Amino acid sequence: FQVDISTPGITSFSGPDGPFDVEVFDSADTYVKLMKKIFDFEAIRKLLTSPKFTFCYDALHGVAGAYASRIFVEELGADENSLLNCVPKEDFGGGHPDPNLTYAKELVARMGLGKSNSQVEPPEFGAAADGDADRNMILGKRFFVTPSDSVAIIAANAVGAIPYFSGGLKGVARSMPTSAALDVVAQHLNLKFFEVPTGWKFFGNLMDAGLCSVCGEESFGTGSDHVREKDGIWAVLAWLSILAYKNKDHLSGEKLVTVEDIVREHWFTYGRHYYTRYDYE
């Protein structure tokens, strides 16, 4: 049997047990439709197409690259040049597809966080994905957002900034090693809160029970109950939604509300939780 997997469609065959069909589909189409049900794409598009806002996304030559152009460029109007390493490669271009300050070196340098001082003005927002696109790193201009802070900030702003959560959050959860930043948000907003062992299946159990809407872990995994797995592109769209919401009255003004502004405002409201992870290889 031969099937052209480069073209979506249905091919019919006859086998020993009777006729059967093989369907080839574009998973990006399905994913985009789901994301449009969760986020306000028009609000994000206004932000990404504003001459005041600059953006950079690094797929580290992982599978996220297959979705990045479709979502960020075609759907949301970002410049094609804002995409880094978005051609998926079997060997990840010889790099290590881990979205952190150590391995996403090109993005880190572009965002003004490298060891050498660049004369080029960094983008306002940057993000990276790992090889299978389920983890993420969020950066502002010369500013790193820890994963522990990221999930707390998404939870704190979700109801106002993300249409999917407009009816409220069912609850929030974090893994045991993750900082207590999310705990404080849950306490302030009177949300159900859960601390679970490391492993996304524990979040999935809470979601299946209708007890968790947003969750995350310190190892750069963030997600919601739209799927029973962490979702790196969802996290980027969540942050872009928060930025779009905070800047809805600022796009024609002099200064945008930045990633750093949002994080520092969060610290002022909920307190700052210091967290450091050490990896020994």
C-alpha positions in Angstrom: 0.0 0.0 0.0 1.2 3.5 -0.9 -0.1 6.7 0.6 1.0 10.3 -0.2 1.5 11.7 3.3 2.3 15.2 1.9 -1.3 15.9 0.8 -4.3 15.8 3.1 -7.0 13.4 1.9 -8.5 10.0 2.1 -7.1 7.0 0.2 -9.2 3.8 0.0 -7.7 0.3 0.0 -8.9 -3.3 -0.1 -7.2 -5.7 2.3 -7.5 -9.3 3.4 -10.2 -8.3 6.0 -12.1 -6.0 3.6 -11.9 -2.3 2.5 -10.4 0.4 4.7 -9.4 4.1 4.4 -6.3 5.9 5.3 -6.8 9.6 6.1 -4.0 12.1 6.0 -4.8 15.4 7.8 -2.9 18.6 8.7 -2.7 18.7 12.4 -1.9 22.4 12.3 -5.5 23.0 11.0 -6.9 21.2 13.9 -4.7 22.9 16.4 -5.4 26.4 15.0 -9.1 25.8 15.3 -8.7 24.8 18.9 -6.5 27.8 19.7 -9.1 30.2 18.1 -11.7 28.8 20.5 -9.4 29.6 23.5 -7.8 33.0 22.6 -8.8 36.3 21.0 -6.7 36.0 17.9 -7.8 39.5 16.7 -6.6 41.1 19.9 -3.2 39.3 19.6 -3.0 40.2 15.9 -3.4 43.9 16.8 -0.5 43.6 19.2 1.8 41.6 16.8 1.2 44.0 13.9 1.7 47.1 15.9 4.9 48.9 14.9 5.7 49.4 18.6 5.7 45.7 19.4 8.5 43.3 18.3 8.5 39.5 18.7 10.8 36.6 18.4 10.0 32.8 18.5 12.7 30.1 18.5 11.5 26.5 17.8 15.1 25.2 18.2 14.5 23.2 15.0 11.8 21.1 16.8 8.3 20.3 15.7 7.0 23.7 16.9 8.4 25.2 13.8 5.7 23.4 11.7 3.1 25.4 13.7 4.9 28.6 14.3 4.7 30.0 10.7 1.1 29.0 10.4 0.0 30.6 13.7 2.3 33.5 14.3 2.9 34.6 10.7 -0.2 33.6 8.7 -2.9 33.9 11.4 -1.5 36.6 13.7 0.5 38.8 11.2 4.0 38.5 12.8 7.0 39.2 10.5 8.5 36.0 9.0 11.9 37.3 10.3 10.6 37.0 13.9 10.9 33.2 13.6 14.2 31.5 14.6 15.2 27.9 13.8 11.7 27.1 12.7 12.6 24.4 10.1 12.2 21.1 11.9 15.3 18.9 11.6 15.9 15.3 12.7 19.0 16.3 14.6 17.6 19.7 15.8 20.3 21.4 13.7 23.0 19.9 15.9 21.7 21.7 19.0 20.0 20.6 22.2 16.3 21.5 22.0 15.8 22.6 25.6 14.0 25.9 26.1 16.2 27.4 28.7 18.9 30.1 29.1 21.7 27.6 28.5 20.6 26.0 25.2 18.4 28.6 23.5 21.6 30.7 23.1 20.6 32.5 19.9 17.2 33.7 21.3 18.9 34.6 24.6 21.4 36.8 22.8 18.7 38.4 20.6 16.7 39.3 23.7 19.6 41.1 25.2 20.5 38.5 27.8 23.7 37.2 26.3 27.1 37.7 27.8 28.2 40.2 25.2 26.5 43.6 24.8 24.7 44.0 21.5 24.0 47.4 19.9 20.7 46.1 18.4 17.6 46.8 20.4 16.0 43.5 21.6 12.4 42.6 20.8 9.7 43.2 23.4 8.8 39.5 23.7 10.6 36.3 23.0 9.8 32.6 23.5 11.3 29.2 22.8 10.0 25.7 22.5 11.6 22.3 23.1 11.8 19.5 20.5 8.3 18.2 20.8 6.8 21.7 21.5 5.2 20.9 24.9 7.6 23.1 27.0 8.3 26.8 26.7 10.5 29.6 27.8 9.2 33.2 28.1 11.5 36.2 27.8 11.0 40.0 27.8 13.5 42.6 26.6 16.6 41.8 28.7 14.3 40.0 31.1 13.8 36.3 32.0 10.5 35.0 33.3 11.0 31.9 35.5 8.6 29.0 34.8 7.3 29.2 38.3 6.4 32.9 37.9 5.0 32.3 34.4 2.3 29.9 35.5 1.3 32.1 38.4 1.1 35.2 36.1 -1.0 33.3 33.6 -3.4 32.2 36.3 -3.6 35.6 37.8 -4.6 37.2 34.5 -6.4 34.4 32.7 -10.0 35.4 33.4 -9.6 38.9 32.1 -7.2 38.2 29.2 -8.2 34.8 27.8 -11.8 34.3 26.6 -11.7 30.5 27.4 -11.4 31.3 31.1 -13.9 34.2 31.1 -16.3 32.2 33.3 -13.6 31.7 36.0 -10.9 29.1 36.8 -11.9 25.7 38.2 -8.6 25.5 40.1 -4.9 25.7 39.7 -2.0 23.2 40.3 1.7 23.0 40.4 4.3 20.2 40.7 6.0 19.8 44.1 9.4 21.3 43.1 7.8 24.4 41.6 7.9 27.6 43.7 4.9 28.7 45.7 4.1 31.7 43.5 1.0 30.0 42.3 -0.1 29.1 45.8 -0.4 32.8 46.7 -2.4 33.6 43.5 -4.8 30.8 44.4 -5.2 32.2 47.9 -5.8 35.8 46.8 -8.3 34.7 44.1 -10.0 32.1 46.3 -9.2 29.3 43.9 -8.8 25.6 44.5 -5.1 24.8 44.7 -3.2 21.5 44.4 0.4 20.5 44.7 1.1 17.2 42.9 4.2 14.9 42.4 6.2 15.4 39.3 4.4 14.0 36.2 1.8 15.5 34.0 -0.6 12.6 34.6 -1.3 14.0 38.1 -2.5 17.3 36.5 -4.6 15.2 34.0 -6.4 13.5 36.9 -7.4 16.8 38.4 -8.6 18.1 35.0 -10.7 15.0 34.4 -12.2 15.6 37.8 -13.1 19.2 36.9 -10.8 20.6 39.5 -8.0 22.3 37.5 -7.9 24.9 34.7 -4.2 26.0 34.7 -1.2 24.2 35.8 2.6 24.2 35.5 6.0 22.9 36.6 9.4 24.4 37.1 10.9 22.4 34.2 9.3 24.9 31.7 6.0 23.0 31.3 2.7 25.0 31.3 -0.8 24.1 30.3 -4.5 24.1 30.8 -7.4 21.7 30.6 -7.8 22.1 26.8 -5.6 19.1 26.5 -4.1 16.5 28.9 -0.5 17.5 28.3 1.6 20.6 28.7 1.5 22.8 25.6 4.3 25.2 24.7 2.6 27.2 22.0 -0.5 27.6 24.2 1.7 29.2 26.9 3.1 31.6 24.3 -0.4 32.6 23.2 -1.4 33.0 26.8 1.4 35.5 27.4 0.6 37.3 24.1 -3.0 37.5 25.2 -2.0 39.0 28.6 0.3 41.5 26.8 -2.5 42.4 24.3 -5.0 42.8 27.2 -2.6 45.1 29.2 -1.8 47.1 26.1 -5.3 47.5 24.5 -5.2 51.2 25.4 -1.5 51.7 24.9 -0.9 50.7 21.2 -1.3 54.3 20.1 0.5 55.8 23.1 4.1 56.4 23.8 5.1 53.3 25.9 3.9 49.7 25.9 3.3 47.7 29.0 6.2 45.2 28.8 6.8 41.7 30.0 9.0 43.1 32.8 6.2 45.5 33.8 3.8 42.7 34.1 6.1 40.5 36.2 7.1 43.4 38.5 3.4 44.3 39.0 2.7 40.7 39.8 5.6 40.7 42.4 4.2 44.0 43.9 0.7 42.4 44.2 1.5 38.9 45.3 5.1 39.0 46.5 8.2 37.6 44.8 9.2 34.0 45.1 12.9 33.2 44.4 13.6 30.0 42.7 16.7 28.4 41.1 17.2 25.1 39.4 20.5 23.4 39.0 21.1 20.7 36.3 24.2 18.6 36.6 25.2 16.9 33.3 
